[in-house]
């Protein structure tokens, strides 16, 4: 469809999203004209500033990138891509050194050395924290470094509505600015760094902006998506009826906090509190389903030092009348992170020429079917830097879009409609009940059809509501298509992993429908060839 915007801007690169991945990309594109689009206030939008957990980097004595890679592979349900994981773990130290050079303040021990903690499914202590506000500190350091950067233009409270095509390749994005203006950001390259999809679920630790916008944009433009069925549910969200649910960082369990029921009985055996997240989350789910309550007890492990060691979690508890120094904290699982996303190669190139993706919106293959704790910020930093290099190398070979005010999008650009609260609430309830932590074929089929019916009442210009409906249906469709249990994807009607399904599940839009196909782990990426 052809339309005309209120205004047109020219840039070399448009980066949609301003969390850790988006900021990393902007830093790596110094000297280029970059339009950085933030859905909210810069430094306070997306999942990154909310990340209480740390950054996993193999820099301690007795540790190595190879050991970190082995732990990452072990958690990933045999779907992790070894080549991607190698880059993640081997390039982590370089990214950490850059953060430290930017002034990032991580916790240190009495000798002044970086204080490394151990978290679930890690075989070594390798997780760096800035108390329990690591994401906020990472974003602060990178944001400060971007201040006054030549060529960079930041647009806060801006929502990307459509990706724009010109002569068979992407050429920018149609964006609704904070003042309501519809602006065409025209550029030779577009990068998606829009974060996750937690708001698809009624129970989530994610902020309101995590509505899957980037996936919806990529889908409507024709990009290939991968592994959408793999959604990680964090075991320990504070269960006090809040939306979003306050996160109780995994570092609490790393410090010795234990999970108990209302009678003080331990809920976990074996690897216990430091088992992989999907194992812990399902154990809590089972307890809650049987009518028991679940609590995280940090009285002995943390006690009076709680306010100093875990100030974010402490403040969340106190806001809800809980003093974790002297009483256990009620907890329940909640949607937390998406392992699936836009299918990319090792440099973040998608199947669409001119489009890159990084961070949670991208599927690099490093997480497989389940993410290892504290690998998410690391992925944003490592692959954000790789995307910046790839885009910088490609720019001299990418032609500038035609100088016209008209543009083509996948759908008609209509005036922005108000979000449909009732529709969004219905989708979130359906996804939690039928496509959440425990799934069945019957429930997933019902979810797909009910979401389709709800989506028909959402106008094209409804922005976030439209994205939510689109991505919810795709996630439920992918979950229905995988008839096994693997990693974070658990089917009660197929409770075991099927060796025949040790394959990635790919989704492509074809004549308005969803085409599903599979490929072996580590297969050569079609993204690089399409973007060449």
VEXLOSE-501180 format. One line per field, with one value per residue (C-alpha): x, y, z; residue number from 0. Coordinates in Angstrom, 3 decimals. Layout:
BEGIN
u = X, ... .
v = Y, ... .
w = Z, ... .
nr = NUM, ... .
end
This chain:
BEGIN
u = 0.000, 1.282, 0.887, 2.463, 3.869, 3.718, 7.503, 10.575, 13.948, 17.155, 19.700, 22.271, 20.763, 17.524, 17.818, 14.418, 14.839, 17.090, 17.863, 21.279, 21.316, 20.144, 22.608, 25.435, 24.630, 24.462, 27.848, 29.353, 28.107, 29.995, 30.396, 27.292, 23.938, 21.871, 18.233, 17.690, 14.018, 13.064, 9.539, 9.772, 12.276, 15.869, 17.503, 14.175, 12.479, 12.379, 13.588, 17.254, 16.873, 14.685, 17.291, 18.210, 20.388, 23.918, 26.209, 27.760, 31.393, 34.097, 36.811, 37.249, 40.005, 39.305, 36.773, 36.972, 34.792, 34.708, 33.201, 30.703, 29.797, 29.307, 26.897, 24.995, 24.672, 23.591, 20.668, 19.541, 17.770, 20.093, 18.951, 21.761, 23.941, 27.573, 29.004, 26.833, 27.550, 31.280, 31.084, 28.911, 31.293, 34.595, 33.746, 32.239, 35.453, 36.080, 32.590, 33.064, 36.337, 34.538, 31.807, 34.372, 36.134, 32.803, 32.572, 30.174, 30.230, 30.030, 30.219, 33.723, 35.060, 37.167, 40.303, 38.794, 38.376, 35.166, 32.792, 31.631, 28.482, 27.118, 23.577, 21.330, 22.931, 26.323, 29.208, 31.358, 30.914, 30.978, 28.086, 28.853, 26.267, 25.707, 23.883, 20.473, 20.194, 22.738, 20.700, 20.101, 23.834, 24.751, 22.223, 23.399, 27.024, 26.257, 23.722, 26.230, 28.798, 26.303, 25.632, 26.471, 27.591, 27.861, 25.394, 23.104, 19.482, 17.331, 13.545, 11.870, 8.322, 8.247, 6.466, 7.515, 4.354, 5.721, 8.939, 9.245, 10.334, 12.009, 12.933, 12.865, 14.877, 14.084, 14.555, 13.388, 10.493, 7.216, 7.141, 4.540, 6.404, 5.534, 3.665, 1.494, 3.305, 3.690, 7.351, 9.144, 12.677, 14.393, 17.734, 19.996, 19.810, 17.272, 18.072, 15.471, 16.407, 12.891, 13.178, 10.753, 7.150, 6.405, 3.218, 1.603, 1.002, -1.217, 1.638, 4.973, 7.988, 8.248, 7.365, 4.338, 6.347, 7.349, 4.552, 6.493, 6.550, 9.751, 8.513, 5.274, 7.148, 9.456, 6.583, 4.491, 7.532, 8.151, 11.159, 11.654, 11.055, 12.431, 11.760, 8.841, 7.512, 10.358, 9.288, 11.150, 9.128, 11.091, 10.383, 10.482, 8.285, 6.820, 3.240, 1.373, -1.129, 0.986, 1.286, 4.080, 5.108, 8.258, 11.204, 13.106, 16.505, 18.053, 21.041, 18.977, 18.951, 22.613, 23.180, 21.433, 17.729, 15.475, 12.019, 9.477, 5.732, 3.484, 4.569, 8.262, 8.880, 11.488, 9.957, 13.039, 15.418, 18.476, 20.066, 17.516, 17.270, 20.134, 18.509, 17.695, 14.867, 12.354, 12.833, 12.384, 9.425, 7.544, 8.192, 6.569, 3.740, 3.036, 2.987, 0.630, -1.632, -1.953, -3.193, 0.062, 1.678, 5.310, 7.728, 11.331, 12.985, 16.113, 16.058, 19.067, 20.977, 20.652, 18.820, 19.695, 21.968, 18.997, 18.637, 22.324, 22.792, 19.444, 17.958, 15.651, 14.058, 13.925, 12.108, 9.610, 8.857, 8.490, 6.111, 3.810, 4.136, 6.685, 9.929, 12.167, 14.611, 12.110, 9.519, 9.462, 8.407, 5.401, 6.482, 5.055, 6.380, 5.909, 6.771, 10.237, 12.250, 11.807, 14.412, 12.773, 12.741, 13.682, 15.954, 19.456, 22.954, 26.022, 26.180, 22.494, 21.436, 17.871, 16.286, 15.314, 17.986, 18.658, 17.299, 19.341, 18.217, 19.896, 18.997, 15.873, 13.962, 16.557, 17.034, 20.798, 20.691, 22.718, 19.868, 18.391, 15.252, 16.131, 18.343, 21.147, 20.818, 22.530, 23.286, 20.705, 22.606, 25.731, 23.954, 22.768, 26.319, 28.128, 25.704, 24.917, 28.600, 28.631, 25.584, 27.191, 30.299, 28.216, 26.074, 29.106, 30.781, 27.635, 26.737, 29.131, 27.489, 23.861, 22.141, 20.262, 16.459, 14.797, 14.118, 10.344, 7.787, 5.677, 6.498, 5.256, 4.341, 2.890, -0.424, -2.168, -0.837, -3.952, -4.305, -3.206, -6.107, -6.438, -5.190, -8.003, -7.690, -10.348, -8.783, -5.315, -6.571, -8.313, -5.193, -2.995, -5.397, -5.596, -1.834, -1.248, -3.901, -3.387, 0.101, 1.905, 4.157, 2.236, 0.622, -1.576, -2.555, -6.205, -5.478, -3.147, -5.648, -8.278, -5.843, -5.025, -8.703, -9.751, -6.862, -7.755, -11.310, -10.109, -7.628, -10.399, -11.711, -8.347, -7.967, -4.743, -3.718, -3.965, -0.188, 0.626, -2.719, -2.201, 1.351, 0.209, -2.482, -0.157, 2.683, 0.404, -1.104, 2.345, 3.710, 0.666, 0.929, 4.596, 3.884, 1.125, 3.452, 6.095, 4.585, 7.192, 8.619, 12.037, 13.629, 11.126, 8.454, 6.447, 3.555, 1.606, 0.269, 3.827, 5.918, 9.142, 11.635, 11.425, 14.840, 13.192, 12.335, 15.901, 15.290, 14.568, 11.043, 10.854, 7.866, 7.468, 4.556, 3.371, 0.361, -1.047, -0.709, 1.932, 4.338, 6.063, 9.275, 12.127, 15.889, 18.755, 20.560, 23.505, 22.269, 23.751, 21.765, 19.616, 19.796, 23.304, 22.569, 19.350, 21.051, 24.043 .
v = 0.000, 3.499, 6.383, 9.706, 10.706, 14.064, 14.368, 12.536, 12.137, 10.906, 8.731, 6.048, 3.637, 3.449, 1.514, 0.587, -0.030, 1.515, -1.210, -2.817, -4.121, -0.870, 1.236, -1.162, -0.831, 2.963, 3.049, 0.861, 3.108, 6.215, 8.672, 7.486, 9.231, 7.097, 7.589, 5.767, 5.145, 4.567, 3.457, 5.291, 7.577, 6.778, 4.637, 3.635, 1.681, -2.025, -5.020, -4.039, -1.440, -3.942, -6.722, -7.494, -10.427, -10.029, -10.489, -13.944, -13.747, -16.384, -14.278, -16.050, -18.423, -21.948, -20.747, -20.479, -19.638, -23.360, -24.159, -21.321, -22.661, -26.163, -24.857, -22.853, -25.888, -28.157, -25.911, -25.348, -28.666, -29.746, -26.828, -24.365, -23.438, -24.247, -21.630, -18.857, -19.969, -19.929, -16.305, -15.403, -16.875, -16.011, -12.359, -11.676, -10.498, -7.910, -6.521, -6.488, -4.583, -2.016, -1.613, -1.114, 1.471, 3.304, 3.474, 0.626, -0.036, -3.749, -5.218, -5.915, -7.993, -6.853, -6.993, -4.784, -7.627, -8.206, -10.152, -13.194, -15.044, -18.425, -18.754, -21.594, -24.204, -22.449, -24.757, -21.802, -18.446, -16.139, -13.707, -10.014, -7.874, -4.242, -5.255, -6.295, -3.528, -4.731, -3.919, -0.367, 0.113, -1.286, 1.003, 3.977, 3.522, 3.116, 5.942, 8.301, 7.384, 8.261, 11.724, 14.370, 11.761, 13.375, 12.037, 10.432, 11.559, 10.076, 9.987, 9.096, 7.779, 6.813, 3.742, 2.083, 1.117, -0.419, -1.244, 0.448, -1.180, 0.398, -1.655, -5.011, -4.077, -2.326, 1.396, 2.690, 2.723, 4.555, 5.925, 7.615, 10.289, 11.493, 14.504, 12.277, 13.062, 10.234, 10.352, 8.297, 7.549, 6.706, 4.884, 2.410, -0.038, -0.853, -2.657, -4.180, -4.129, -4.019, -6.602, -9.283, -10.453, -10.842, -8.768, -11.537, -13.263, -12.273, -13.007, -11.463, -9.677, -7.540, -3.837, -2.609, -1.936, -5.618, -6.305, -8.019, -4.997, -6.021, -9.518, -8.110, -5.575, -8.251, -10.661, -8.152, -7.220, -10.884, -11.779, -15.329, -16.031, -18.930, -20.951, -18.814, -21.588, -21.237, -18.785, -18.798, -18.445, -17.106, -19.198, -16.451, -13.468, -11.811, -13.089, -10.048, -9.377, -6.699, -6.269, -6.579, -8.967, -7.774, -10.042, -11.687, -12.122, -15.558, -14.210, -14.649, -18.412, -18.210, -16.625, -19.546, -18.605, -21.678, -22.452, -23.746, -24.244, -22.620, -25.220, -24.554, -27.803, -27.657, -27.739, -28.887, -31.807, -32.785, -29.696, -27.742, -24.003, -23.892, -26.263, -24.817, -22.292, -24.486, -27.246, -24.859, -23.084, -26.343, -27.521, -24.348, -24.701, -28.225, -27.064, -24.201, -26.448, -28.850, -26.058, -25.351, -21.929, -21.257, -18.967, -17.885, -17.885, -15.729, -15.180, -17.371, -16.816, -13.017, -11.782, -8.303, -7.583, -7.745, -3.935, -3.533, -6.649, -6.709, -3.199, -3.537, -6.749, -5.373, -2.223, -4.291, -6.428, -3.475, -1.744, -4.726, -4.987, -7.813, -7.698, -10.396, -10.101, -11.736, -13.511, -15.620, -13.992, -15.424, -16.405, -17.808, -18.309, -15.542, -15.015, -13.520, -14.033, -15.166, -17.480, -17.254, -14.258, -12.969, -15.535, -14.064, -15.168, -14.642, -10.979, -10.285, -10.257, -11.361, -12.974, -9.495, -7.390, -4.240, -5.566, -6.641, -7.648, -8.007, -8.688, -10.484, -9.795, -11.818, -15.585, -16.102, -19.727, -19.093, -20.021, -22.990, -24.155, -22.536, -19.615, -19.956, -17.362, -13.997, -14.767, -12.242, -9.026, -10.731, -11.625, -8.030, -6.728, -9.330, -9.480, -5.761, -5.119, -7.707, -6.104, -2.659, -3.961, -5.766, -2.713, -0.421, -2.744, -3.008, 0.699, 1.664, -1.009, -0.137, 2.360, 5.260, 5.015, 7.048, 10.653, 10.513, 11.193, 8.239, 4.817, 1.252, -0.756, -4.199, -2.694, 0.635, 3.279, 4.395, 6.966, 5.569, 3.992, 3.696, 0.409, -2.068, -2.880, -5.590, -7.324, -7.165, -8.550, -11.398, -12.297, -12.204, -14.432, -16.924, -17.079, -17.607, -20.300, -22.161, -21.304, -20.712, -22.843, -26.096, -26.597, -29.121, -29.526, -28.956, -25.759, -24.414, -25.057, -23.186, -20.333, -19.934, -19.712, -17.465, -15.070, -14.964, -13.960, -11.296, -9.925, -9.274, -6.524, -4.699, -1.994, -1.803, 1.432, 0.068, -0.297, -2.333, -4.157, -5.235, -6.429, -8.312, -10.176, -11.018, -12.336, -14.210, -16.174, -16.964, -18.156, -20.380, -21.713, -22.618, -24.271, -26.350, -27.391, -28.850, -32.109, -32.737, -31.199, -29.561, -26.878, -24.178, -25.671, -28.227, -30.174, -32.168, -34.337, -34.970, -34.800, -36.228, -34.882, -36.488, -36.991, -36.428, -32.893, -31.851, -29.262, -25.554, -24.473, -21.642, -19.460, -17.371, -15.291, -16.551, -15.012, -13.903, -17.366, -18.912, -21.394, -23.751, -25.634, -27.139, -27.297, -28.952, -27.051, -25.163, -25.327, -22.630, -19.456, -18.204, -14.756, -13.924, -15.026, -13.003, -9.894, -10.042 .
w = 0.000, -0.799, 1.664, 2.589, 6.005, 7.765, 7.537, 6.250, 7.958, 6.336, 8.168, 7.459, 9.997, 11.959, 15.227, 16.675, 20.393, 23.017, 25.553, 25.952, 22.358, 20.778, 22.778, 21.943, 18.240, 18.442, 20.205, 17.505, 14.699, 15.774, 12.919, 11.058, 10.994, 13.343, 14.362, 17.669, 18.489, 22.137, 22.994, 26.313, 28.052, 27.127, 29.803, 31.339, 28.587, 27.773, 29.745, 30.045, 32.840, 34.718, 34.607, 38.222, 37.242, 36.058, 33.093, 32.749, 31.598, 32.051, 33.720, 37.076, 38.168, 37.001, 34.441, 30.660, 27.656, 26.874, 30.291, 29.886, 26.444, 27.845, 30.496, 27.888, 25.620, 28.480, 29.391, 25.786, 25.279, 22.443, 20.292, 21.031, 18.049, 18.990, 16.600, 18.046, 21.612, 20.920, 19.840, 22.832, 25.375, 23.677, 22.953, 26.376, 28.030, 25.309, 25.785, 29.568, 29.213, 27.058, 29.678, 32.409, 30.255, 29.928, 33.714, 34.477, 38.227, 39.059, 42.552, 43.860, 46.721, 49.657, 47.528, 44.843, 42.354, 40.414, 42.659, 40.689, 41.764, 40.758, 39.417, 38.288, 35.982, 35.958, 36.911, 37.993, 39.678, 36.643, 37.027, 37.569, 39.346, 40.161, 43.336, 41.926, 39.322, 36.775, 33.684, 34.856, 35.436, 32.010, 30.319, 32.402, 31.389, 27.695, 27.667, 29.266, 26.619, 23.873, 25.248, 22.663, 20.118, 16.674, 14.113, 16.696, 16.989, 19.757, 19.550, 22.836, 23.212, 19.539, 18.179, 14.919, 13.021, 9.806, 8.033, 4.667, 1.408, -1.607, -4.667, -2.896, 0.197, 3.457, 3.372, 6.734, 9.149, 9.576, 13.117, 15.303, 17.286, 20.782, 19.369, 17.176, 13.922, 11.409, 10.314, 7.690, 8.919, 5.651, 5.828, 4.073, 6.987, 9.699, 12.958, 15.265, 18.955, 20.382, 23.162, 24.224, 24.385, 28.091, 27.904, 25.868, 29.205, 32.128, 34.533, 33.571, 34.970, 31.806, 31.591, 29.595, 26.432, 25.947, 23.453, 20.674, 18.355, 16.600, 15.816, 14.440, 12.296, 10.914, 10.283, 8.361, 6.276, 5.395, 7.556, 8.750, 12.465, 14.494, 17.655, 18.847, 21.083, 23.574, 26.282, 29.588, 32.776, 35.729, 38.837, 41.440, 40.724, 43.807, 43.994, 45.319, 42.501, 40.794, 37.020, 36.114, 38.860, 40.691, 39.962, 42.800, 41.209, 40.823, 42.713, 45.879, 45.309, 44.373, 47.793, 49.487, 49.629, 49.510, 48.122, 50.629, 50.963, 53.569, 56.142, 55.553, 53.635, 50.846, 47.355, 45.450, 45.685, 43.673, 42.115, 44.133, 43.784, 41.263, 38.766, 35.306, 35.349, 33.551, 36.144, 39.072, 37.460, 36.810, 40.366, 41.665, 39.147, 40.409, 44.018, 43.239, 41.131, 44.082, 46.308, 48.135, 48.275, 47.381, 49.186, 48.776, 52.186, 52.440, 56.198, 56.986, 53.750, 53.494, 56.578, 57.819, 54.830, 52.421, 51.935, 51.042, 48.913, 47.095, 47.299, 44.272, 45.524, 49.067, 47.955, 45.942, 48.986, 51.327, 48.897, 49.355, 53.115, 53.194, 55.167, 53.639, 56.524, 58.868, 56.666, 53.484, 50.197, 48.261, 44.740, 41.512, 37.959, 35.391, 31.709, 31.628, 28.432, 24.829, 23.311, 19.865, 17.562, 14.138, 12.511, 12.141, 11.251, 13.437, 12.401, 13.009, 9.360, 8.757, 5.706, 4.423, 2.686, 4.669, 7.989, 11.034, 14.528, 17.929, 21.547, 22.713, 19.478, 17.536, 17.488, 17.289, 18.448, 21.612, 23.967, 22.151, 23.960, 27.283, 28.337, 30.854, 33.625, 32.951, 29.307, 28.070, 28.763, 27.461, 24.216, 23.787, 24.220, 22.111, 19.205, 19.408, 18.717, 15.925, 14.300, 14.490, 12.695, 10.083, 9.364, 9.200, 6.701, 4.599, 4.454, 1.621, -0.551, 0.258, -1.981, -0.477, -0.785, -3.513, -2.491, -2.429, 0.266, -0.818, 0.606, 0.610, 3.695, 4.262, 5.415, 5.102, 7.508, 9.345, 12.132, 15.470, 17.317, 21.061, 22.539, 23.059, 26.766, 26.740, 23.728, 25.246, 28.564, 26.742, 24.767, 27.866, 29.803, 26.924, 26.516, 30.229, 30.574, 27.282, 26.018, 29.288, 31.442, 30.842, 27.418, 25.618, 21.988, 22.818, 24.705, 22.033, 19.243, 21.221, 21.884, 18.173, 17.212, 20.085, 19.491, 15.803, 16.714, 19.167, 16.614, 14.101, 16.372, 16.420, 13.735, 11.723, 13.427, 16.969, 17.270, 20.368, 20.454, 16.865, 17.586, 20.662, 18.726, 15.828, 17.976, 20.390, 17.511, 16.091, 19.444, 20.032, 16.459, 16.960, 20.319, 18.724, 15.896, 18.265, 19.652, 22.356, 25.531, 25.257, 27.420, 28.315, 26.023, 28.007, 26.501, 29.115, 26.271, 24.987, 28.187, 26.724, 24.219, 20.773, 19.102, 15.719, 16.879, 17.605, 14.925, 14.742, 13.835, 11.281, 10.413, 7.270, 6.053, 2.693, 0.931, 4.265, 5.828, 8.094, 6.493, 8.950, 8.240, 10.229, 9.817, 11.701, 14.424, 12.971, 9.371, 7.092, 7.531, 4.703, 6.254, 5.070, 1.518, 1.349, 2.730, 0.412 .
nr = 0, 1, 2, 3, 4, 5, 6, 7, 8, 9, 10, 11, 12, 13, 14, 15, 16, 17, 18, 19, 20, 21, 22, 23, 24, 25, 26, 27, 28, 29, 30, 31, 32, 33, 34, 35, 36, 37, 38, 39, 40, 41, 42, 43, 44, 45, 46, 47, 48, 49, 50, 51, 52, 53, 54, 55, 56, 57, 58, 59, 60, 61, 62, 63, 64, 65, 66, 67, 68, 69, 70, 71, 72, 73, 74, 75, 76, 77, 78, 79, 80, 81, 82, 83, 84, 85, 86, 87, 88, 89, 90, 91, 92, 93, 94, 95, 96, 97, 98, 99, 100, 101, 102, 103, 104, 105, 106, 107, 108, 109, 110, 111, 112, 113, 114, 115, 116, 117, 118, 119, 120, 121, 122, 123, 124, 125, 126, 127, 128, 129, 130, 131, 132, 133, 134, 135, 136, 137, 138, 139, 140, 141, 142, 143, 144, 145, 146, 147, 148, 149, 150, 151, 152, 153, 154, 155, 156, 157, 158, 159, 160, 161, 162, 163, 164, 165, 166, 167, 168, 169, 170, 171, 172, 173, 174, 175, 176, 177, 178, 179, 180, 181, 182, 183, 184, 185, 186, 187, 188, 189, 190, 191, 192, 193, 194, 195, 196, 197, 198, 199, 200, 201, 202, 203, 204, 205, 206, 207, 208, 209, 210, 211, 212, 213, 214, 215, 216, 217, 218, 219, 220, 221, 222, 223, 224, 225, 226, 227, 228, 229, 230, 231, 232, 233, 234, 235, 236, 237, 238, 239, 240, 241, 242, 243, 244, 245, 246, 247, 248, 249, 250, 251, 252, 253, 254, 255, 256, 257, 258, 259, 260, 261, 262, 263, 264, 265, 266, 267, 268, 269, 270, 271, 272, 273, 274, 275, 276, 277, 278, 279, 280, 281, 282, 283, 284, 285, 286, 287, 288, 289, 290, 291, 292, 293, 294, 295, 296, 297, 298, 299, 300, 301, 302, 303, 304, 305, 306, 307, 308, 309, 310, 311, 312, 313, 314, 315, 316, 317, 318, 319, 320, 321, 322, 323, 324, 325, 326, 327, 328, 329, 330, 331, 332, 333, 334, 335, 336, 337, 338, 339, 340, 341, 342, 343, 344, 345, 346, 347, 348, 349, 350, 351, 352, 353, 354, 355, 356, 357, 358, 359, 360, 361, 362, 363, 364, 365, 366, 367, 368, 369, 370, 371, 372, 373, 374, 375, 376, 377, 378, 379, 380, 381, 382, 383, 384, 385, 386, 387, 388, 389, 390, 391, 392, 393, 394, 395, 396, 397, 398, 399, 400, 401, 402, 403, 404, 405, 406, 407, 408, 409, 410, 411, 412, 413, 414, 415, 416, 417, 418, 419, 420, 421, 422, 423, 424, 425, 426, 427, 428, 429, 430, 431, 432, 433, 434, 435, 436, 437, 438, 439, 440, 441, 442, 443, 444, 445, 446, 447, 448, 449, 450, 451, 452, 453, 454, 455, 456, 457, 458, 459, 460, 461, 462, 463, 464, 465, 466, 467, 468, 469, 470, 471, 472, 473, 474, 475, 476, 477, 478, 479, 480, 481, 482, 483, 484, 485, 486, 487, 488, 489, 490, 491, 492, 493, 494, 495, 496, 497, 498, 499, 500, 501, 502, 503, 504, 505, 506, 507, 508, 509, 510, 511, 512, 513, 514, 515, 516, 517, 518, 519, 520, 521, 522, 523, 524, 525, 526, 527, 528, 529, 530, 531 .
end
